[in-house]
Amino acid sequence: MNYLGSRSAILSSNLRVNYLAKANQSQTTAFFKYALATTLFNSFKAYSLLKNKIKGKKPVVEQIPKDTVIIYQFPRAFNTPSLSPFCLKLETWCRAANINYQNKLGMNVSSRGTVPFIRLNDYVIEDSEKCIEYLSKVFKVDLNSELSDDQKAFARAALALTEENLKWSMVMHRFWYSPITKQETGLPLLSIWFFGYRMFRAAWYSGAARYTKQEIYEKGKRDLSALDALIGEKKFLLSDTKPCDVDFAIFGLCAQLKYNDRGPFNQHLLANCHNIDRHIETIKNMYWKDWDQNILAKKLVRKKPMFKKIFSLFKKA
């Protein structure tokens, strides 16, 4: 028994060493891609500034409409309005709260390096959760007004499950184990390299990236099943009448797993988490009537390859 126990411990240790060695090798490759992308981005930025200075061009002063919320977020994605669960969460909340807003799509980040962030009359707010809290006070909108103290505590727990646990499993799947391609994101390859390494390092410091691939997927599936159980047969997280703030956090993240990220989480959600799937479709149908107009899949028309165009000329009418 002692021999078998020690042998099992050695095998387990070897597996862990092999996993860490492979992870370190992957980190090195990702770091070089990140370094290359960063160098090219900074070089292009410096070139643009120098070019404008030589030509005497002055920086364009952005005109901010009064009493209009400006949401700074990433460009539109291929299958969802945003690849960021937090951008999708914030914009959907603004629609539900009837907030007058405009999008500023691009690669701008806040002073803390976060996206999304908002500007309202020259006042800047960072972090999606703080943005919602601020806008709720300014415009006197409270989507949690009908919740009891117990329900608010329940919603807080669901928010932590979504944005503190499940989020990191999605990050590791998307940026490390099964990276989405340029065609699926609509983003340049350099942007994928840049954000991929940064997101992995963030996951590493949080502790999420220190588990094996199998452990991360098992943990993510358990979180999805738990969230599915919390929603239950209800239309929304806590009622059948109206969504609360946390409903939009659930929608923002789980929509990524349904529409963007192919793999174990997508398969588990569609096969076993029917409450989450129904929840996604409910929020989408209520607040995104123009969903197709805000995704690249419907905007980009793929051109026929040249050989197909030539071949079509010889087809009989």
Buried (B, 14 or more C-beta within 10 A) or exposed (E): EEEEEEEEEEEEEEEEEEBEEEBEEEBEEBBEBBEEBBEEBEEEEEEEEEEEEEEEEEEEEEEBEEEEBBBBBBBBBBBBBBBBBBBBBBBBBBBBBEBEBEBBBEBEBBEEEBBBBBBBEEEEBBBBBEBBEBBBEBBEBEBBEEBEEEBBEBBEEBBEBBBEBBBBBBBBBBBBEBBBEBEBBBBEEBBBBBBBBBBBBBBBEEEBBEBEBEEBBBBBBBBBBBBBEBBEEBBBBBBEEBBBBBBBBBBBBBBBBBBBBEBBBBEBBEEBBEBBBBBBEBBBEBBBEEBEEBBBBEEEEEEEEEEEEEEEEEEEE
